[in-house]
Amino acid sequence: MPEPTDQNARAHAEDAGEPQRRRRRDLRRANGELTDARTGTMPAVTANSSSQPQPGTPLTRRTSWAEAAAAADAAKPVVHGPAPTRAPVSAQSAAEDTLTSVPHAAAAEVPPAPSAAPSQTPAFRRSRPNVADAIAESPMPDFISSPGLFVKAQKPRPVGGIRGAIYSITGGAWNLGPNSKQRQEEELGRRISRQLQGSYNTAILSLKGGIGKTSTTVGVGLTLAEYRGDAPCAIDANPDSGDLVERALGEGIYQQSSPRTITDLLENIESIDSLTALSRYMHHAGRLHLIAGEQDPEVSDSLTAEEYLRIRKLISAYYSVALTDCGTGVTHNAMRGILQSADNLVIAAGYAVSGAKRARSTLQWLASHGYEDLARNAIVVITDKDEVSSRVDKDAIEEHLAGICRELIAVPHDRGVADGDLVTLDVLRPDTRRAYKEIAAAIVDGYR
């Protein structure tokens, strides 16, 4: 019997908004069965169902791969034992791979493969080695002690001479390496630039004036500043109006600069708590930092041993290498504090007979006054400042002094040193610069 007109209209109105839901509702029967296979769903089968399929009943597939995996895992025997180790692939492991790759119901129909291994031995799946295992098992190279494992050492570039000319002409294709002289120069540079742990002080002294003591202090100080990563400091402790800063800066520049001296530093030493505050009382010749000596004759000899030790303590907090120009003699007021804080000594001498005798007398005085170690490890520097006559046997003087000190170094005659004015490395002869490098290297070698 056809439905009334008003009901058809209402049904059409409802279908206008949801046509698919209306169609599915109409296709269902009253008892919940489906009339169209396209709208049905598979009946769910729980994983923990203990019921077995009846004979003649078609096998129903599970709807979830997680349920099938859980059922397969539940079917495996649980063995509690030591940590598993890799074992060769057996027939049983191959069978287990097959079981885990098919649905549970189908796997239940596959009979287990016979195994020759005992039943107590668990079977495991094949585990392929990965990259992490290969890296862990390979030996670790020591990059610290063997930095050249991956990079070949580059041969140093030759400078000057035939080797340098061949290198320049061939554009670096032919590198014969440095000659013996260049290798010695590089070795001196390495000795000078050696890293130090702590602060060290070297005193430069003599019993006679005018034999190259201050020029040696400036030349060695500038050499240390050139090769070391940390700036050195030079202190003028000469009681006789020392000219250390004038020899390093030049008379004209020193007069134009702030004339602060070691006396000004002592008056304000309690307020200095940083390198910035200390630099206000210092002068700078490149990377060489200097403390000027007192120029007033009335107070120049007033520096005591205790006052010098206070300055040395302040300097040691900011500088790893300090040079002290002690002036002439070893008995003035500050000398006791200088020798007490010195790590090694440089004894200035000359080729004149009187200069050689005074150098020997200085070493004997030190050994007899409780400074045997300083005398034994002293460096004697003979400066040919006055270019003595040919009647003086220089070899005999050197042999005489070499047996009573750790090292003897001769500085050849050089107008840049003998004039008594500004000392700069640029105007010195190559032999003179090399002598200062040898002195600087010997000084740093003595810091232990």
C-alpha positions as CSV (number, residue, x, y, z in Angstrom):
1,M,0.0,0.0,0.0
2,P,1.5,3.4,-0.9
3,E,2.5,5.7,1.9
4,P,0.6,8.9,2.5
5,T,1.7,12.0,0.7
6,D,2.7,13.8,3.8
7,Q,4.9,11.0,5.0
8,N,6.7,10.9,1.6
9,A,7.3,14.6,1.8
10,R,8.7,14.3,5.2
11,A,11.0,11.5,4.2
12,H,12.3,13.4,1.2
13,A,13.0,16.3,3.4
14,E,15.0,14.2,5.8
15,D,16.9,12.6,2.9
16,A,17.9,15.9,1.5
17,G,20.4,16.5,4.2
18,E,21.8,13.0,4.7
19,P,21.3,10.9,1.6
20,Q,23.9,8.2,2.5
21,R,22.7,7.6,6.0
22,R,19.1,7.4,4.7
23,R,20.1,4.8,2.2
24,R,22.0,2.6,4.7
25,R,19.1,2.8,7.1
26,D,16.7,1.6,4.4
27,L,18.9,-1.2,3.4
28,R,19.0,-2.7,6.9
29,R,16.5,-5.3,8.0
30,A,14.5,-5.1,11.1
31,N,16.6,-7.8,12.8
32,G,19.8,-6.0,12.1
33,E,21.0,-8.2,9.1
34,L,22.4,-6.6,6.0
35,T,20.7,-6.6,2.7
36,D,23.7,-5.3,0.8
37,A,27.3,-6.7,1.1
38,R,28.7,-3.2,0.5
39,T,27.3,-1.9,3.8
40,G,28.3,-4.8,6.0
41,T,31.3,-5.3,8.4
42,M,33.2,-8.4,9.4
43,P,32.3,-9.8,12.8
44,A,35.0,-9.1,15.4
45,V,36.9,-12.0,16.9
46,T,38.6,-11.3,20.3
47,A,42.2,-12.4,20.9
48,N,41.5,-14.2,24.1
49,S,38.7,-16.3,22.7
50,S,39.1,-19.9,23.8
51,S,36.5,-21.4,21.6
52,Q,37.7,-23.4,18.6
53,P,36.0,-23.4,15.3
54,Q,33.4,-26.2,14.8
55,P,34.1,-28.7,12.1
56,G,32.6,-27.6,8.8
57,T,32.5,-24.0,9.9
58,P,34.5,-21.7,7.6
59,L,37.7,-20.1,9.2
60,T,37.2,-16.5,10.0
61,R,40.2,-14.1,9.6
62,R,41.2,-11.8,12.4
63,T,40.6,-8.1,11.8
64,S,43.7,-6.7,13.5
65,W,47.4,-7.5,12.8
66,A,48.2,-6.5,16.4
67,E,45.8,-9.2,17.6
68,A,47.5,-11.8,15.4
69,A,51.0,-10.8,16.6
70,A,49.9,-10.9,20.2
71,A,48.4,-14.4,19.7
72,A,51.7,-15.6,18.0
73,D,53.8,-14.2,20.8
74,A,51.5,-16.0,23.3
75,A,52.1,-19.3,21.5
76,K,56.0,-19.0,21.9
77,P,57.5,-20.7,25.0
78,V,58.9,-18.2,27.7
79,V,62.4,-19.2,28.8
80,H,64.1,-17.4,31.6
81,G,67.9,-17.6,31.3
82,P,71.0,-15.7,30.7
83,A,71.2,-12.8,28.2
84,P,70.9,-14.1,24.6
85,T,73.8,-14.3,22.3
86,R,73.9,-14.5,18.6
87,A,73.6,-18.1,17.2
88,P,73.6,-19.5,13.7
89,V,70.3,-19.7,11.9
90,S,68.6,-23.0,12.4
91,A,65.6,-24.7,11.0
92,Q,63.5,-23.8,14.0
93,S,64.3,-20.1,13.7
94,A,63.3,-20.2,10.0
95,A,60.0,-21.8,11.0
96,E,59.4,-19.1,13.6
97,D,60.0,-16.5,11.0
98,T,57.3,-18.2,9.0
99,L,54.9,-18.2,11.9
100,T,55.4,-14.5,12.6
101,S,54.7,-13.6,8.9
102,V,51.3,-15.3,8.6
103,P,48.0,-14.8,10.4
104,H,47.6,-16.7,13.7
105,A,45.0,-19.1,12.4
106,A,47.1,-20.1,9.4
107,A,50.2,-20.4,11.5
108,A,48.4,-22.8,13.8
109,E,48.0,-25.2,10.9
110,V,51.7,-25.3,10.1
111,P,53.5,-28.0,12.1
112,P,56.7,-27.0,13.9
113,A,59.9,-27.9,12.2
114,P,62.1,-30.5,13.9
115,S,65.1,-29.2,15.7
116,A,68.4,-31.0,16.5
117,A,69.2,-28.6,19.3
118,P,68.1,-29.4,22.9
119,S,64.8,-28.2,24.0
120,Q,66.3,-26.0,26.8
121,T,68.2,-23.9,24.3
122,P,66.1,-20.9,23.2
123,A,66.0,-20.0,19.5
124,F,66.4,-16.5,18.3
125,R,65.8,-14.6,15.1
126,R,68.7,-13.6,12.9
127,S,70.2,-10.2,13.9
128,R,72.2,-8.5,11.2
129,P,75.2,-6.4,12.3
130,N,74.6,-2.7,11.9
131,V,76.9,0.4,11.5
132,A,76.8,1.1,15.3
133,D,78.1,-2.4,16.1
134,A,80.9,-2.1,13.5
135,I,82.0,1.3,14.9
136,A,81.9,0.0,18.5
137,E,84.0,-3.1,17.7
138,S,86.6,-1.2,15.6
139,P,89.7,0.3,17.5
140,M,89.5,4.0,18.3
141,P,92.5,5.9,16.8
142,D,94.4,8.1,19.2
143,F,94.1,11.6,17.6
144,I,96.0,13.3,20.5
145,S,99.3,11.3,20.4
146,S,99.1,10.7,16.6
147,P,97.7,13.8,15.0
148,G,99.1,12.9,11.6
149,L,97.0,9.8,11.0
150,F,94.9,11.5,8.4
151,V,97.0,14.6,7.4
152,K,100.6,14.4,6.1
153,A,103.0,16.7,7.9
154,Q,103.8,19.8,5.8
155,K,107.5,20.4,5.2
156,P,108.6,23.9,6.5
157,R,109.2,26.5,3.8
158,P,112.8,27.4,3.3
159,V,113.7,31.1,3.7
160,G,116.7,32.5,1.9
161,G,119.7,30.8,0.3
162,I,119.6,28.3,-2.6
163,R,116.7,26.4,-1.1
164,G,114.6,29.5,-0.8
165,A,115.4,30.5,-4.3
166,I,114.4,27.0,-5.7
167,Y,111.2,27.2,-3.7
168,S,110.3,30.6,-5.1
169,I,111.2,29.8,-8.8
170,T,109.2,26.5,-8.8
171,G,106.2,28.1,-7.0
172,G,106.6,25.6,-4.1
173,A,106.7,22.5,-6.3
174,W,110.2,21.8,-5.1
175,N,110.5,22.1,-1.4
176,L,113.9,21.1,-0.1
177,G,113.1,22.2,3.4
178,P,115.0,24.6,5.6
179,N,118.7,24.5,5.9
180,S,120.5,23.8,9.2
181,K,120.7,27.5,10.1
182,Q,117.0,28.0,9.7
183,R,116.3,24.9,11.7
184,Q,118.4,26.3,14.5
185,E,116.6,29.6,14.4
186,E,113.2,27.8,14.6
187,E,114.4,25.7,17.5
188,L,115.4,28.9,19.4
189,G,112.0,30.3,18.8
190,R,110.3,27.2,20.2
191,R,112.5,27.4,23.3
192,I,111.7,31.1,23.9
193,S,107.9,30.6,23.4
194,R,107.6,27.6,25.8
195,Q,104.5,27.9,27.9
196,L,105.2,28.5,31.6
197,Q,103.3,27.6,34.7
198,G,103.7,30.5,37.1
199,S,105.7,33.7,37.2
200,Y,109.5,33.9,36.9
201,N,112.1,36.6,37.4
202,T,115.6,37.1,35.9
203,A,118.1,39.6,37.4
204,I,120.7,41.2,35.1
205,L,123.6,42.5,37.2
206,S,127.3,43.4,37.0
207,L,130.1,44.8,39.2
208,K,131.1,47.3,36.5
209,G,129.1,49.9,34.6
210,G,129.1,50.5,30.9
211,I,129.6,46.9,29.8
212,G,126.2,46.3,28.2
213,K,123.9,45.4,31.2
214,T,121.0,47.7,30.3
215,S,121.3,47.1,26.5
216,T,121.2,43.4,27.2
217,T,118.0,43.9,29.3
218,V,116.3,45.8,26.5
219,G,117.5,43.5,23.7
220,V,116.4,40.3,25.5
221,G,113.2,41.9,26.6
222,L,112.2,42.9,23.1
223,T,113.1,39.4,21.9
224,L,110.9,37.8,24.5
225,A,108.1,40.1,23.5
226,E,108.5,39.1,19.9
227,Y,108.4,35.3,20.4
228,R,106.3,34.8,23.5
229,G,102.5,34.8,23.5
230,D,102.4,36.7,26.9
231,A,104.0,40.1,27.2
232,P,107.2,40.3,29.4
233,C,107.9,43.0,32.0
234,A,111.2,44.8,32.7
235,I,111.8,46.6,36.0
236,D,114.5,49.3,36.4
237,A,115.8,48.8,39.9
238,N,119.1,50.7,39.3
239,P,119.8,52.9,42.3
240,D,121.9,55.2,40.1
241,S,119.2,56.9,38.0
242,G,118.8,54.0,35.6
243,D,118.0,54.7,31.9
244,L,116.2,51.4,31.0
245,V,113.1,53.1,29.6
246,E,115.1,55.7,27.7
247,R,117.1,52.9,25.9
248,A,113.8,51.1,25.1
249,L,111.7,54.1,24.0
250,G,114.3,56.8,23.1
251,E,115.0,59.9,25.0
252,G,112.6,62.1,23.2
253,I,109.6,59.8,23.5
254,Y,110.3,59.2,27.2
255,Q,110.3,62.9,28.0
256,Q,107.0,63.4,26.2
257,S,105.3,60.6,28.0
258,S,104.0,60.5,31.6
259,P,107.2,60.4,33.8
260,R,105.8,57.9,36.3
261,T,108.5,55.9,38.0
262,I,108.9,53.0,40.5
263,T,108.5,55.5,43.3
264,D,105.0,56.5,42.1
265,L,104.1,52.8,41.8
266,L,105.1,52.2,45.4
267,E,103.1,55.2,46.7
268,N,99.9,53.8,45.1
269,I,100.5,50.1,45.2
270,E,97.7,49.3,47.7
271,S,95.1,50.7,45.2
272,I,96.3,48.6,42.2
273,D,94.0,45.6,41.8
274,S,94.0,45.0,38.0
275,L,96.3,45.1,35.0
276,T,94.5,48.2,33.8
277,A,95.4,50.0,37.0
278,L,99.0,48.8,36.9
279,S,99.5,49.9,33.2
280,R,99.1,53.6,34.3
281,Y,102.5,53.3,36.0
282,M,104.2,51.5,33.1
283,H,105.7,52.3,29.7
284,H,105.3,50.2,26.6
285,A,107.9,49.5,23.9
286,G,105.8,47.4,21.6
287,R,104.8,44.4,23.7
288,L,107.5,45.0,26.2
289,H,106.2,46.6,29.4
290,L,108.6,48.6,31.5
291,I,108.7,50.2,35.0
292,A,111.0,53.3,35.0
293,G,113.6,53.8,37.7
294,E,113.7,56.8,39.9
295,Q,115.6,59.7,38.3
296,D,115.9,62.0,41.3
297,P,119.4,61.3,42.8
298,E,118.1,62.1,46.3
299,V,115.6,59.2,46.3
300,S,117.0,56.9,43.7
301,D,118.9,54.9,46.3
302,S,116.0,54.6,48.7
303,L,114.4,51.4,47.2
304,T,114.6,48.8,49.9
305,A,114.5,45.0,49.7
306,E,111.0,44.9,51.2
307,E,109.7,47.5,48.7
308,Y,111.1,45.6,45.8
309,L,109.5,42.4,47.0
310,R,106.1,44.1,47.2
311,I,106.6,45.2,43.5
312,R,107.7,41.7,42.5
313,K,104.6,40.2,44.2
314,L,102.4,42.6,42.3
315,I,104.1,41.9,38.9
316,S,103.9,38.1,39.4
317,A,100.1,38.3,39.4
318,Y,100.0,39.6,35.8
319,Y,103.3,38.6,34.1
320,S,104.9,35.2,33.6
321,V,108.4,36.6,32.7
322,A,110.0,39.6,34.4
323,L,113.5,41.1,33.9
324,T,115.1,43.2,36.6
325,D,117.9,45.6,35.7
326,C,119.9,45.7,39.0
327,G,122.4,48.4,38.3
328,T,126.0,48.2,39.3
329,G,127.1,46.3,42.3
330,V,125.5,43.6,44.5
331,T,125.4,45.4,47.9
332,H,122.8,48.2,47.5
333,N,119.6,48.2,49.5
334,A,117.3,46.4,47.1
335,M,119.8,43.7,46.1
336,R,118.9,41.3,48.9
337,G,115.2,41.3,47.8
338,I,116.2,40.9,44.1
339,L,118.4,37.9,44.7
340,Q,115.9,36.4,47.0
341,S,113.1,36.4,44.4
342,A,115.3,35.7,41.3
343,D,115.0,32.4,39.5
344,N,118.2,32.8,37.5
345,L,120.8,35.5,36.8
346,V,122.5,37.1,33.8
347,I,126.0,38.4,34.6
348,A,127.1,41.1,32.2
349,A,130.8,41.2,31.3
350,G,133.1,42.6,28.6
351,Y,136.1,41.5,26.7
352,A,138.3,44.0,28.6
353,V,140.5,42.3,31.2
354,S,138.8,44.3,34.0
355,G,135.4,43.2,32.8
356,A,136.2,39.5,32.8
357,K,137.7,39.7,36.3
358,R,134.7,41.5,37.7
359,A,132.4,38.9,36.2
360,R,134.4,36.1,37.9
361,S,134.3,38.1,41.2
362,T,130.5,38.5,41.0
363,L,130.1,34.7,40.6
364,Q,132.5,34.1,43.6
365,W,130.6,36.6,45.8
366,L,127.3,34.9,45.0
367,A,128.6,31.4,45.8
368,S,130.1,32.6,49.1
369,H,126.9,34.5,50.3
370,G,124.3,31.7,50.1
371,Y,123.5,31.9,46.3
372,E,125.3,28.9,45.1
373,D,122.5,27.7,42.8
374,L,122.1,31.1,41.2
375,A,125.9,31.2,40.6
376,R,126.0,27.7,39.2
377,N,123.0,28.3,36.8
378,A,124.1,31.9,35.8
379,I,124.3,33.0,32.2
380,V,127.4,35.1,31.5
381,V,126.9,37.6,28.6
382,I,130.1,39.1,27.1
383,T,129.2,42.2,25.0
384,D,131.9,43.5,22.7
385,K,130.8,47.0,23.2
386,D,134.1,48.9,23.0
387,E,135.6,46.8,20.3
388,V,138.8,46.0,22.2
389,S,142.2,45.8,20.5
390,S,143.5,42.7,18.9
391,R,145.9,42.2,21.8
392,V,143.1,40.8,23.9
393,D,142.7,37.1,23.6
394,K,138.9,36.8,23.5
395,D,139.0,33.0,23.3
396,A,141.0,32.8,26.5
397,I,138.5,35.0,28.3
398,E,135.5,33.0,27.1
399,E,137.2,29.8,28.1
400,H,138.0,31.2,31.6
401,L,134.4,32.2,32.3
402,A,132.7,29.3,30.6
403,G,133.8,26.8,33.3
404,I,132.2,28.7,36.2
405,C,128.6,29.2,34.8
406,R,125.9,27.3,33.1
407,E,126.2,29.0,29.7
408,L,128.3,31.8,28.1
409,I,127.0,33.8,25.2
410,A,128.9,36.5,23.3
411,V,127.2,39.6,21.8
412,P,129.3,40.9,18.8
413,H,130.1,44.6,18.4
414,D,127.1,46.5,17.0
415,R,126.7,50.3,16.6
416,G,123.1,49.9,17.6
417,V,124.2,48.8,21.0
418,A,127.4,50.7,21.5
419,D,125.9,54.2,20.9
420,G,124.1,54.1,24.2
421,D,120.9,55.3,22.7
422,L,117.7,53.7,21.5
423,V,117.9,49.9,21.1
424,T,115.6,48.4,18.5
425,L,115.8,45.0,16.9
426,D,115.2,46.3,13.4
427,V,118.5,48.2,13.3
428,L,120.7,45.4,14.9
429,R,122.9,43.1,12.9
430,P,121.7,39.5,12.3
431,D,124.4,38.1,14.6
432,T,123.4,40.5,17.4
433,R,119.8,39.5,17.1
434,R,120.7,35.9,17.1
435,A,122.8,36.4,20.3
436,Y,119.8,38.0,22.1
437,K,117.7,35.0,20.9
438,E,120.2,32.6,22.5
439,I,120.2,34.6,25.7
440,A,116.4,34.6,25.8
441,A,116.2,30.9,25.1
442,A,118.7,30.2,27.9
443,I,116.7,32.3,30.3
444,V,113.5,30.4,29.6
445,D,115.3,27.1,29.8
446,G,116.3,28.0,33.4
447,Y,112.7,28.3,34.4
448,R,111.8,25.0,36.0
